[in-house]
């Protein structure tokens, strides 16, 4: 069985290598291999510091320096030393570089559409791709505070509501729920966290500030492809840290017994079951957790 697993993984590697042209000397027909093309993509995507590009692409300093010199020699980028620290170099695309970046984007989009068109069930193919990309990029998933009204935050909450509707016996209508105002999930009252996998949101959680002597945890959600990677625990740990930072010492949350994974997480991480504290029609379980006082100064 182990050999079968290995054979399947290696077949996947060969298929991807061949399909996307990893070994081509002229990636997507633009005259340069994949390495410099990926660096150009990173710069065009808004990564302008050398250290940021190196981290994003997981490249060693020597290789990245050679790739940057090559792109600079082609007149596609300009490298500048930082104003206060010469070691912090920043990079920008030239006009020719911006045009080359746009050409790569158009070709990559066309290639993606072609790959998707090869399968009779494209949504299943996309789901498999999402699962693989998220798992392989586990160490690069990062958390950031976001405006709860932002596109990424709204996408997460919409997916969360859709899942609740499918898992709850009576469905789910957010209009009947205690939906927090966005301002209650922004500093200094609270926060809204999203988890990003290479720019795509794969999880969220909100901290709602109240005037009742406690803060509420709202909208904990992790996408299907990101489950099993410890992301819910990471989101909750960071939320608790921020709660302390904004002066909240007691947290409460409500849940539903249909959400067994979430309930198990709460019980494993120090949450205590309490009596009902709101009139929301959907939850049937209620928890609280007292945080250690945050000292500053």
ChimeraX commands (.cxc) that place a marker at each C-alpha (Angstrom):
marker #1 position 0.00,0.00,0.00 radius 0.5
marker #1 position 2.85,2.38,0.84 radius 0.5
marker #1 position 4.37,1.81,-2.59 radius 0.5
marker #1 position 1.00,2.61,-4.16 radius 0.5
marker #1 position 0.90,5.93,-2.29 radius 0.5
marker #1 position 4.39,6.79,-3.48 radius 0.5
marker #1 position 3.57,5.89,-7.08 radius 0.5
marker #1 position 0.47,8.06,-7.02 radius 0.5
marker #1 position 2.33,11.04,-5.60 radius 0.5
marker #1 position 5.12,10.69,-8.14 radius 0.5
marker #1 position 2.58,10.41,-10.95 radius 0.5
marker #1 position 1.05,13.67,-9.71 radius 0.5
marker #1 position 4.47,15.34,-9.71 radius 0.5
marker #1 position 5.15,14.23,-13.29 radius 0.5
marker #1 position 1.71,15.35,-14.48 radius 0.5
marker #1 position 2.06,18.83,-12.98 radius 0.5
marker #1 position 5.64,19.21,-14.18 radius 0.5
marker #1 position 4.63,18.37,-17.72 radius 0.5
marker #1 position 1.33,20.27,-17.81 radius 0.5
marker #1 position 2.56,23.63,-16.52 radius 0.5
marker #1 position 5.91,23.48,-18.30 radius 0.5
marker #1 position 8.23,23.50,-15.29 radius 0.5
marker #1 position 11.11,22.11,-17.35 radius 0.5
marker #1 position 10.61,24.35,-20.38 radius 0.5
marker #1 position 13.48,26.70,-21.17 radius 0.5
marker #1 position 10.86,29.17,-22.37 radius 0.5
marker #1 position 8.03,29.16,-19.81 radius 0.5
marker #1 position 4.73,30.02,-21.54 radius 0.5
marker #1 position 6.74,30.89,-24.63 radius 0.5
marker #1 position 8.15,34.16,-23.22 radius 0.5
marker #1 position 11.83,33.32,-23.64 radius 0.5
marker #1 position 12.86,32.58,-20.06 radius 0.5
marker #1 position 12.42,29.57,-17.70 radius 0.5
marker #1 position 10.02,29.37,-14.77 radius 0.5
marker #1 position 12.38,30.79,-12.12 radius 0.5
marker #1 position 12.68,34.36,-13.42 radius 0.5
marker #1 position 9.04,34.29,-14.51 radius 0.5
marker #1 position 7.96,33.53,-10.93 radius 0.5
marker #1 position 10.14,36.33,-9.57 radius 0.5
marker #1 position 8.60,38.73,-12.07 radius 0.5
marker #1 position 5.15,37.55,-10.99 radius 0.5
marker #1 position 5.96,38.16,-7.33 radius 0.5
marker #1 position 7.12,41.70,-8.04 radius 0.5
marker #1 position 4.13,42.44,-10.24 radius 0.5
marker #1 position 1.90,41.06,-7.48 radius 0.5
marker #1 position 3.08,43.78,-5.09 radius 0.5
marker #1 position 6.10,42.25,-3.36 radius 0.5
marker #1 position 8.73,44.93,-3.65 radius 0.5
marker #1 position 11.35,44.08,-1.01 radius 0.5
marker #1 position 14.04,41.50,-1.73 radius 0.5
marker #1 position 13.51,39.80,1.65 radius 0.5
marker #1 position 9.77,39.57,1.01 radius 0.5
marker #1 position 10.30,37.97,-2.41 radius 0.5
marker #1 position 12.84,35.52,-1.01 radius 0.5
marker #1 position 10.45,34.44,1.73 radius 0.5
marker #1 position 7.44,34.18,-0.58 radius 0.5
marker #1 position 9.26,32.01,-3.15 radius 0.5
marker #1 position 11.40,30.12,-0.59 radius 0.5
marker #1 position 14.60,30.97,-2.47 radius 0.5
marker #1 position 18.10,31.23,-1.07 radius 0.5
marker #1 position 19.81,34.60,-1.34 radius 0.5
marker #1 position 22.31,33.55,-3.98 radius 0.5
marker #1 position 19.74,32.15,-6.40 radius 0.5
marker #1 position 17.41,35.13,-5.97 radius 0.5
marker #1 position 20.30,37.54,-6.59 radius 0.5
marker #1 position 21.13,35.77,-9.86 radius 0.5
marker #1 position 17.50,35.82,-10.98 radius 0.5
marker #1 position 17.19,39.52,-10.14 radius 0.5
marker #1 position 20.38,40.35,-12.01 radius 0.5
marker #1 position 19.01,38.55,-15.04 radius 0.5
marker #1 position 15.72,40.48,-14.98 radius 0.5
marker #1 position 17.61,43.72,-14.40 radius 0.5
marker #1 position 19.82,42.94,-17.37 radius 0.5
marker #1 position 16.72,42.52,-19.51 radius 0.5
marker #1 position 15.52,45.95,-18.44 radius 0.5
marker #1 position 12.45,44.53,-16.71 radius 0.5
marker #1 position 13.15,45.67,-13.13 radius 0.5
marker #1 position 15.00,48.38,-11.23 radius 0.5
marker #1 position 16.65,47.62,-7.88 radius 0.5
marker #1 position 17.06,50.41,-5.32 radius 0.5
marker #1 position 18.72,50.50,-1.89 radius 0.5
marker #1 position 16.55,51.56,1.05 radius 0.5
marker #1 position 16.75,55.24,2.02 radius 0.5
marker #1 position 17.77,54.50,5.62 radius 0.5
marker #1 position 19.20,51.00,5.29 radius 0.5
marker #1 position 21.16,50.03,2.19 radius 0.5
marker #1 position 20.66,46.37,3.00 radius 0.5
marker #1 position 16.89,46.68,2.50 radius 0.5
marker #1 position 16.65,46.70,-1.28 radius 0.5
marker #1 position 13.37,47.40,-3.02 radius 0.5
marker #1 position 12.39,46.50,-6.56 radius 0.5
marker #1 position 9.95,47.89,-9.06 radius 0.5
marker #1 position 8.94,46.90,-12.57 radius 0.5
marker #1 position 9.99,49.09,-15.46 radius 0.5
marker #1 position 7.47,49.83,-18.21 radius 0.5
marker #1 position 8.83,46.86,-20.14 radius 0.5
marker #1 position 8.59,44.75,-16.98 radius 0.5
marker #1 position 4.96,45.75,-16.42 radius 0.5
marker #1 position 4.16,44.78,-20.00 radius 0.5
marker #1 position 5.90,41.42,-19.58 radius 0.5
marker #1 position 4.06,40.81,-16.31 radius 0.5
marker #1 position 0.73,41.51,-18.04 radius 0.5
marker #1 position 1.64,39.10,-20.84 radius 0.5
marker #1 position 2.43,36.36,-18.33 radius 0.5
marker #1 position -0.85,37.00,-16.50 radius 0.5
marker #1 position -2.90,36.64,-19.69 radius 0.5
marker #1 position -1.08,33.46,-20.70 radius 0.5
marker #1 position -1.37,31.96,-17.20 radius 0.5
marker #1 position -5.10,32.68,-17.10 radius 0.5
marker #1 position -5.55,31.01,-20.47 radius 0.5
marker #1 position -3.52,28.00,-19.34 radius 0.5
marker #1 position -5.63,27.68,-16.18 radius 0.5
marker #1 position -8.85,27.77,-18.20 radius 0.5
marker #1 position -7.48,25.11,-20.54 radius 0.5
marker #1 position -6.53,22.81,-17.65 radius 0.5
marker #1 position -9.95,23.26,-16.08 radius 0.5
marker #1 position -11.63,22.48,-19.37 radius 0.5
marker #1 position -10.04,19.03,-19.47 radius 0.5
marker #1 position -12.34,17.66,-16.77 radius 0.5
marker #1 position -16.07,17.04,-17.05 radius 0.5
marker #1 position -16.50,18.09,-13.40 radius 0.5
marker #1 position -14.44,21.27,-13.03 radius 0.5
marker #1 position -15.66,22.02,-9.50 radius 0.5
marker #1 position -14.29,18.68,-8.29 radius 0.5
marker #1 position -10.99,19.40,-10.02 radius 0.5
marker #1 position -10.82,22.82,-8.37 radius 0.5
marker #1 position -11.64,21.33,-4.97 radius 0.5
marker #1 position -8.78,18.84,-5.37 radius 0.5
marker #1 position -6.42,21.65,-6.38 radius 0.5
marker #1 position -7.49,23.74,-3.38 radius 0.5
marker #1 position -6.88,20.83,-1.02 radius 0.5
marker #1 position -3.39,20.16,-2.39 radius 0.5
marker #1 position -2.33,23.81,-2.61 radius 0.5
marker #1 position -3.50,24.54,0.94 radius 0.5
marker #1 position -1.86,21.45,2.40 radius 0.5
marker #1 position 1.47,22.07,0.65 radius 0.5
marker #1 position 1.35,25.73,1.66 radius 0.5
marker #1 position 0.42,25.04,5.29 radius 0.5
marker #1 position 3.51,26.75,6.71 radius 0.5
marker #1 position 2.83,29.87,4.63 radius 0.5
marker #1 position -0.77,30.39,5.77 radius 0.5
marker #1 position -0.79,33.63,7.71 radius 0.5
marker #1 position -3.32,35.45,9.84 radius 0.5
marker #1 position -4.11,39.13,9.54 radius 0.5
marker #1 position -6.63,41.56,10.95 radius 0.5
marker #1 position -9.14,42.72,8.36 radius 0.5
marker #1 position -12.05,45.08,7.98 radius 0.5
marker #1 position -15.12,42.86,8.53 radius 0.5
marker #1 position -16.75,44.70,5.60 radius 0.5
marker #1 position -13.90,43.80,3.21 radius 0.5
marker #1 position -14.39,41.48,0.27 radius 0.5
marker #1 position -12.27,38.73,1.85 radius 0.5
marker #1 position -14.10,38.91,5.18 radius 0.5
marker #1 position -17.51,38.92,3.53 radius 0.5
marker #1 position -16.53,35.91,1.39 radius 0.5
marker #1 position -15.56,33.99,4.52 radius 0.5
marker #1 position -18.78,34.83,6.32 radius 0.5
marker #1 position -20.89,33.99,3.28 radius 0.5
marker #1 position -19.24,30.56,3.10 radius 0.5
marker #1 position -19.80,30.16,6.84 radius 0.5
marker #1 position -23.51,30.94,6.53 radius 0.5
marker #1 position -23.86,28.54,3.61 radius 0.5
marker #1 position -22.28,25.74,5.62 radius 0.5
marker #1 position -24.49,26.40,8.64 radius 0.5
marker #1 position -27.54,26.27,6.39 radius 0.5
marker #1 position -26.52,22.82,5.17 radius 0.5
marker #1 position -25.59,21.44,8.61 radius 0.5
marker #1 position -28.42,22.76,10.75 radius 0.5
marker #1 position -31.60,20.70,10.67 radius 0.5
marker #1 position -33.74,23.84,10.29 radius 0.5
marker #1 position -31.28,25.61,8.00 radius 0.5
marker #1 position -29.77,28.99,8.85 radius 0.5
marker #1 position -30.97,32.54,8.20 radius 0.5
marker #1 position -28.47,35.17,9.29 radius 0.5
marker #1 position -31.32,37.70,9.62 radius 0.5
marker #1 position -32.61,35.67,12.59 radius 0.5
marker #1 position -29.19,35.39,14.20 radius 0.5
marker #1 position -27.42,37.88,16.48 radius 0.5
marker #1 position -25.27,39.23,13.66 radius 0.5
marker #1 position -22.71,41.69,15.08 radius 0.5
marker #1 position -22.23,45.16,13.66 radius 0.5
marker #1 position -18.94,45.52,11.80 radius 0.5
marker #1 position -17.85,48.29,14.19 radius 0.5
marker #1 position -18.07,45.80,17.09 radius 0.5
marker #1 position -15.42,43.65,15.38 radius 0.5
marker #1 position -12.88,46.42,14.87 radius 0.5
marker #1 position -10.28,47.85,17.20 radius 0.5
marker #1 position -10.47,49.19,19.83 radius 0.5
marker #1 position -13.65,47.19,20.56 radius 0.5
marker #1 position -12.69,43.91,18.90 radius 0.5
marker #1 position -11.19,42.52,15.72 radius 0.5
marker #1 position -11.83,40.32,12.70 radius 0.5
marker #1 position -9.14,37.82,11.70 radius 0.5
marker #1 position -8.78,36.09,8.35 radius 0.5
marker #1 position -6.41,33.29,7.39 radius 0.5
marker #1 position -4.81,33.66,3.97 radius 0.5
marker #1 position -3.26,30.93,1.84 radius 0.5
marker #1 position -1.25,32.67,-0.89 radius 0.5
marker #1 position -3.72,35.54,-0.87 radius 0.5
marker #1 position -6.89,33.43,-0.78 radius 0.5
marker #1 position -9.02,33.48,2.42 radius 0.5
marker #1 position -9.38,30.03,4.00 radius 0.5
marker #1 position -10.62,30.89,7.48 radius 0.5
marker #1 position -11.89,33.60,9.80 radius 0.5
marker #1 position -13.01,34.47,13.31 radius 0.5
marker #1 position -14.41,37.61,14.87 radius 0.5
marker #1 position -14.07,39.21,18.30 radius 0.5
marker #1 position -17.12,41.29,19.17 radius 0.5
marker #1 position -16.71,43.96,21.80 radius 0.5
marker #1 position -19.67,44.46,24.17 radius 0.5
marker #1 position -20.62,46.60,27.14 radius 0.5
marker #1 position -21.61,43.54,29.18 radius 0.5
marker #1 position -18.26,42.80,30.79 radius 0.5
marker #1 position -17.19,40.22,28.23 radius 0.5
marker #1 position -16.28,39.90,24.55 radius 0.5
marker #1 position -17.91,37.42,22.19 radius 0.5
marker #1 position -16.26,35.08,19.72 radius 0.5
marker #1 position -18.18,35.09,16.44 radius 0.5
marker #1 position -17.98,33.42,13.03 radius 0.5
marker #1 position -15.21,30.85,13.52 radius 0.5
marker #1 position -14.91,29.17,10.13 radius 0.5
marker #1 position -12.26,27.21,8.21 radius 0.5
marker #1 position -12.71,26.15,4.59 radius 0.5
marker #1 position -13.01,22.47,3.79 radius 0.5
marker #1 position -9.60,22.30,2.11 radius 0.5
marker #1 position -7.85,23.84,5.13 radius 0.5
marker #1 position -9.32,21.57,7.78 radius 0.5
marker #1 position -7.02,19.22,9.64 radius 0.5
marker #1 position -4.15,21.74,9.57 radius 0.5
marker #1 position -4.70,23.19,13.05 radius 0.5
marker #1 position -6.01,26.47,11.65 radius 0.5
marker #1 position -9.03,26.79,13.98 radius 0.5
marker #1 position -6.76,26.56,16.99 radius 0.5
marker #1 position -4.38,29.14,15.48 radius 0.5
marker #1 position -7.25,31.55,14.85 radius 0.5
marker #1 position -8.60,31.13,18.37 radius 0.5
marker #1 position -5.17,31.52,19.97 radius 0.5
marker #1 position -4.53,34.75,18.09 radius 0.5
marker #1 position -8.03,36.02,18.90 radius 0.5
marker #1 position -7.40,35.43,22.60 radius 0.5
marker #1 position -4.11,37.32,22.37 radius 0.5
marker #1 position -5.83,40.29,20.73 radius 0.5
marker #1 position -8.64,40.17,23.29 radius 0.5
marker #1 position -6.04,40.63,26.02 radius 0.5
marker #1 position -4.43,43.40,23.99 radius 0.5
marker #1 position -7.68,45.39,23.88 radius 0.5
marker #1 position -8.41,44.79,27.55 radius 0.5
marker #1 position -10.97,41.97,27.40 radius 0.5
marker #1 position -10.57,39.48,30.26 radius 0.5
marker #1 position -13.65,37.31,29.74 radius 0.5
marker #1 position -14.77,35.73,26.47 radius 0.5
marker #1 position -18.03,34.02,25.66 radius 0.5
marker #1 position -19.32,32.16,22.63 radius 0.5
marker #1 position -22.32,30.17,21.52 radius 0.5
marker #1 position -22.36,27.11,19.30 radius 0.5
marker #1 position -24.55,24.30,18.07 radius 0.5
marker #1 position -24.15,20.59,18.81 radius 0.5
marker #1 position -24.22,19.95,15.04 radius 0.5
marker #1 position -20.77,21.59,14.88 radius 0.5
marker #1 position -18.96,18.78,16.66 radius 0.5
marker #1 position -15.45,19.76,15.56 radius 0.5
marker #1 position -15.78,23.29,16.94 radius 0.5
marker #1 position -17.33,22.11,20.19 radius 0.5
marker #1 position -14.50,19.60,20.68 radius 0.5
marker #1 position -11.94,22.37,20.13 radius 0.5
marker #1 position -13.54,24.60,22.75 radius 0.5
marker #1 position -13.58,21.83,25.32 radius 0.5
marker #1 position -9.95,20.95,24.62 radius 0.5
marker #1 position -8.71,24.53,24.94 radius 0.5
marker #1 position -10.06,25.58,28.32 radius 0.5
marker #1 position -13.58,26.76,27.57 radius 0.5
marker #1 position -16.21,26.08,30.22 radius 0.5
marker #1 position -19.83,25.29,29.37 radius 0.5
marker #1 position -22.29,27.78,30.89 radius 0.5
marker #1 position -25.99,28.61,30.85 radius 0.5
marker #1 position -27.57,30.35,27.84 radius 0.5
marker #1 position -26.63,34.04,27.74 radius 0.5
marker #1 position -28.50,35.23,24.62 radius 0.5
marker #1 position -31.76,34.68,22.76 radius 0.5
marker #1 position -30.26,33.67,19.42 radius 0.5
marker #1 position -32.48,30.83,18.05 radius 0.5
marker #1 position -29.66,28.69,16.63 radius 0.5
marker #1 position -27.17,27.86,19.42 radius 0.5
marker #1 position -27.79,25.16,21.99 radius 0.5
marker #1 position -24.36,25.24,23.68 radius 0.5
marker #1 position -22.72,28.17,25.46 radius 0.5
marker #1 position -19.16,28.61,26.71 radius 0.5
marker #1 position -16.90,31.13,28.40 radius 0.5
marker #1 position -13.18,31.47,29.05 radius 0.5
marker #1 position -11.40,33.80,31.44 radius 0.5
marker #1 position -8.13,35.14,30.10 radius 0.5
marker #1 position -5.01,35.99,32.05 radius 0.5
marker #1 position -4.75,39.70,32.69 radius 0.5
marker #1 position -2.43,41.42,30.24 radius 0.5
marker #1 position 0.16,43.61,31.95 radius 0.5
marker #1 position 1.94,46.40,30.11 radius 0.5
marker #1 position 4.54,48.96,30.99 radius 0.5
marker link #1:1,2 radius 0.2
marker link #1:2,3 radius 0.2
marker link #1:3,4 radius 0.2
marker link #1:4,5 radius 0.2
marker link #1:5,6 radius 0.2
marker link #1:6,7 radius 0.2
marker link #1:7,8 radius 0.2
marker link #1:8,9 radius 0.2
marker link #1:9,10 radius 0.2
marker link #1:10,11 radius 0.2
marker link #1:11,12 radius 0.2
marker link #1:12,13 radius 0.2
marker link #1:13,14 radius 0.2
marker link #1:14,15 radius 0.2
marker link #1:15,16 radius 0.2
marker link #1:16,17 radius 0.2
marker link #1:17,18 radius 0.2
marker link #1:18,19 radius 0.2
marker link #1:19,20 radius 0.2
marker link #1:20,21 radius 0.2
marker link #1:21,22 radius 0.2
marker link #1:22,23 radius 0.2
marker link #1:23,24 radius 0.2
marker link #1:24,25 radius 0.2
marker link #1:25,26 radius 0.2
marker link #1:26,27 radius 0.2
marker link #1:27,28 radius 0.2
marker link #1:28,29 radius 0.2
marker link #1:29,30 radius 0.2
marker link #1:30,31 radius 0.2
marker link #1:31,32 radius 0.2
marker link #1:32,33 radius 0.2
marker link #1:33,34 radius 0.2
marker link #1:34,35 radius 0.2
marker link #1:35,36 radius 0.2
marker link #1:36,37 radius 0.2
marker link #1:37,38 radius 0.2
marker link #1:38,39 radius 0.2
marker link #1:39,40 radius 0.2
marker link #1:40,41 radius 0.2
marker link #1:41,42 radius 0.2
marker link #1:42,43 radius 0.2
marker link #1:43,44 radius 0.2
marker link #1:44,45 radius 0.2
marker link #1:45,46 radius 0.2
marker link #1:46,47 radius 0.2
marker link #1:47,48 radius 0.2
marker link #1:48,49 radius 0.2
marker link #1:49,50 radius 0.2
marker link #1:50,51 radius 0.2
marker link #1:51,52 radius 0.2
marker link #1:52,53 radius 0.2
marker link #1:53,54 radius 0.2
marker link #1:54,55 radius 0.2
marker link #1:55,56 radius 0.2
marker link #1:56,57 radius 0.2
marker link #1:57,58 radius 0.2
marker link #1:58,59 radius 0.2
marker link #1:59,60 radius 0.2
marker link #1:60,61 radius 0.2
marker link #1:61,62 radius 0.2
marker link #1:62,63 radius 0.2
marker link #1:63,64 radius 0.2
marker link #1:64,65 radius 0.2
marker link #1:65,66 radius 0.2
marker link #1:66,67 radius 0.2
marker link #1:67,68 radius 0.2
marker link #1:68,69 radius 0.2
marker link #1:69,70 radius 0.2
marker link #1:70,71 radius 0.2
marker link #1:71,72 radius 0.2
marker link #1:72,73 radius 0.2
marker link #1:73,74 radius 0.2
marker link #1:74,75 radius 0.2
marker link #1:75,76 radius 0.2
marker link #1:76,77 radius 0.2
marker link #1:77,78 radius 0.2
marker link #1:78,79 radius 0.2
marker link #1:79,80 radius 0.2
marker link #1:80,81 radius 0.2
marker link #1:81,82 radius 0.2
marker link #1:82,83 radius 0.2
marker link #1:83,84 radius 0.2
marker link #1:84,85 radius 0.2
marker link #1:85,86 radius 0.2
marker link #1:86,87 radius 0.2
marker link #1:87,88 radius 0.2
marker link #1:88,89 radius 0.2
marker link #1:89,90 radius 0.2
marker link #1:90,91 radius 0.2
marker link #1:91,92 radius 0.2
marker link #1:92,93 radius 0.2
marker link #1:93,94 radius 0.2
marker link #1:94,95 radius 0.2
marker link #1:95,96 radius 0.2
marker link #1:96,97 radius 0.2
marker link #1:97,98 radius 0.2
marker link #1:98,99 radius 0.2
marker link #1:99,100 radius 0.2
marker link #1:100,101 radius 0.2
marker link #1:101,102 radius 0.2
marker link #1:102,103 radius 0.2
marker link #1:103,104 radius 0.2
marker link #1:104,105 radius 0.2
marker link #1:105,106 radius 0.2
marker link #1:106,107 radius 0.2
marker link #1:107,108 radius 0.2
marker link #1:108,109 radius 0.2
marker link #1:109,110 radius 0.2
marker link #1:110,111 radius 0.2
marker link #1:111,112 radius 0.2
marker link #1:112,113 radius 0.2
marker link #1:113,114 radius 0.2
marker link #1:114,115 radius 0.2
marker link #1:115,116 radius 0.2
marker link #1:116,117 radius 0.2
marker link #1:117,118 radius 0.2
marker link #1:118,119 radius 0.2
marker link #1:119,120 radius 0.2
marker link #1:120,121 radius 0.2
marker link #1:121,122 radius 0.2
marker link #1:122,123 radius 0.2
marker link #1:123,124 radius 0.2
marker link #1:124,125 radius 0.2
marker link #1:125,126 radius 0.2
marker link #1:126,127 radius 0.2
marker link #1:127,128 radius 0.2
marker link #1:128,129 radius 0.2
marker link #1:129,130 radius 0.2
marker link #1:130,131 radius 0.2
marker link #1:131,132 radius 0.2
marker link #1:132,133 radius 0.2
marker link #1:133,134 radius 0.2
marker link #1:134,135 radius 0.2
marker link #1:135,136 radius 0.2
marker link #1:136,137 radius 0.2
marker link #1:137,138 radius 0.2
marker link #1:138,139 radius 0.2
marker link #1:139,140 radius 0.2
marker link #1:140,141 radius 0.2
marker link #1:141,142 radius 0.2
marker link #1:142,143 radius 0.2
marker link #1:143,144 radius 0.2
marker link #1:144,145 radius 0.2
marker link #1:145,146 radius 0.2
marker link #1:146,147 radius 0.2
marker link #1:147,148 radius 0.2
marker link #1:148,149 radius 0.2
marker link #1:149,150 radius 0.2
marker link #1:150,151 radius 0.2
marker link #1:151,152 radius 0.2
marker link #1:152,153 radius 0.2
marker link #1:153,154 radius 0.2
marker link #1:154,155 radius 0.2
marker link #1:155,156 radius 0.2
marker link #1:156,157 radius 0.2
marker link #1:157,158 radius 0.2
marker link #1:158,159 radius 0.2
marker link #1:159,160 radius 0.2
marker link #1:160,161 radius 0.2
marker link #1:161,162 radius 0.2
marker link #1:162,163 radius 0.2
marker link #1:163,164 radius 0.2
marker link #1:164,165 radius 0.2
marker link #1:165,166 radius 0.2
marker link #1:166,167 radius 0.2
marker link #1:167,168 radius 0.2
marker link #1:168,169 radius 0.2
marker link #1:169,170 radius 0.2
marker link #1:170,171 radius 0.2
marker link #1:171,172 radius 0.2
marker link #1:172,173 radius 0.2
marker link #1:173,174 radius 0.2
marker link #1:174,175 radius 0.2
marker link #1:175,176 radius 0.2
marker link #1:176,177 radius 0.2
marker link #1:177,178 radius 0.2
marker link #1:178,179 radius 0.2
marker link #1:179,180 radius 0.2
marker link #1:180,181 radius 0.2
marker link #1:181,182 radius 0.2
marker link #1:182,183 radius 0.2
marker link #1:183,184 radius 0.2
marker link #1:184,185 radius 0.2
marker link #1:185,186 radius 0.2
marker link #1:186,187 radius 0.2
marker link #1:187,188 radius 0.2
marker link #1:188,189 radius 0.2
marker link #1:189,190 radius 0.2
marker link #1:190,191 radius 0.2
marker link #1:191,192 radius 0.2
marker link #1:192,193 radius 0.2
marker link #1:193,194 radius 0.2
marker link #1:194,195 radius 0.2
marker link #1:195,196 radius 0.2
marker link #1:196,197 radius 0.2
marker link #1:197,198 radius 0.2
marker link #1:198,199 radius 0.2
marker link #1:199,200 radius 0.2
marker link #1:200,201 radius 0.2
marker link #1:201,202 radius 0.2
marker link #1:202,203 radius 0.2
marker link #1:203,204 radius 0.2
marker link #1:204,205 radius 0.2
marker link #1:205,206 radius 0.2
marker link #1:206,207 radius 0.2
marker link #1:207,208 radius 0.2
marker link #1:208,209 radius 0.2
marker link #1:209,210 radius 0.2
marker link #1:210,211 radius 0.2
marker link #1:211,212 radius 0.2
marker link #1:212,213 radius 0.2
marker link #1:213,214 radius 0.2
marker link #1:214,215 radius 0.2
marker link #1:215,216 radius 0.2
marker link #1:216,217 radius 0.2
marker link #1:217,218 radius 0.2
marker link #1:218,219 radius 0.2
marker link #1:219,220 radius 0.2
marker link #1:220,221 radius 0.2
marker link #1:221,222 radius 0.2
marker link #1:222,223 radius 0.2
marker link #1:223,224 radius 0.2
marker link #1:224,225 radius 0.2
marker link #1:225,226 radius 0.2
marker link #1:226,227 radius 0.2
marker link #1:227,228 radius 0.2
marker link #1:228,229 radius 0.2
marker link #1:229,230 radius 0.2
marker link #1:230,231 radius 0.2
marker link #1:231,232 radius 0.2
marker link #1:232,233 radius 0.2
marker link #1:233,234 radius 0.2
marker link #1:234,235 radius 0.2
marker link #1:235,236 radius 0.2
marker link #1:236,237 radius 0.2
marker link #1:237,238 radius 0.2
marker link #1:238,239 radius 0.2
marker link #1:239,240 radius 0.2
marker link #1:240,241 radius 0.2
marker link #1:241,242 radius 0.2
marker link #1:242,243 radius 0.2
marker link #1:243,244 radius 0.2
marker link #1:244,245 radius 0.2
marker link #1:245,246 radius 0.2
marker link #1:246,247 radius 0.2
marker link #1:247,248 radius 0.2
marker link #1:248,249 radius 0.2
marker link #1:249,250 radius 0.2
marker link #1:250,251 radius 0.2
marker link #1:251,252 radius 0.2
marker link #1:252,253 radius 0.2
marker link #1:253,254 radius 0.2
marker link #1:254,255 radius 0.2
marker link #1:255,256 radius 0.2
marker link #1:256,257 radius 0.2
marker link #1:257,258 radius 0.2
marker link #1:258,259 radius 0.2
marker link #1:259,260 radius 0.2
marker link #1:260,261 radius 0.2
marker link #1:261,262 radius 0.2
marker link #1:262,263 radius 0.2
marker link #1:263,264 radius 0.2
marker link #1:264,265 radius 0.2
marker link #1:265,266 radius 0.2
marker link #1:266,267 radius 0.2
marker link #1:267,268 radius 0.2
marker link #1:268,269 radius 0.2
marker link #1:269,270 radius 0.2
marker link #1:270,271 radius 0.2
marker link #1:271,272 radius 0.2
marker link #1:272,273 radius 0.2
marker link #1:273,274 radius 0.2
marker link #1:274,275 radius 0.2
marker link #1:275,276 radius 0.2
marker link #1:276,277 radius 0.2
marker link #1:277,278 radius 0.2
marker link #1:278,279 radius 0.2
marker link #1:279,280 radius 0.2
marker link #1:280,281 radius 0.2
marker link #1:281,282 radius 0.2
marker link #1:282,283 radius 0.2
marker link #1:283,284 radius 0.2
marker link #1:284,285 radius 0.2
marker link #1:285,286 radius 0.2
marker link #1:286,287 radius 0.2
marker link #1:287,288 radius 0.2
marker link #1:288,289 radius 0.2
marker link #1:289,290 radius 0.2
marker link #1:290,291 radius 0.2
marker link #1:291,292 radius 0.2
marker link #1:292,293 radius 0.2
marker link #1:293,294 radius 0.2
marker link #1:294,295 radius 0.2
marker link #1:295,296 radius 0.2
marker link #1:296,297 radius 0.2
view
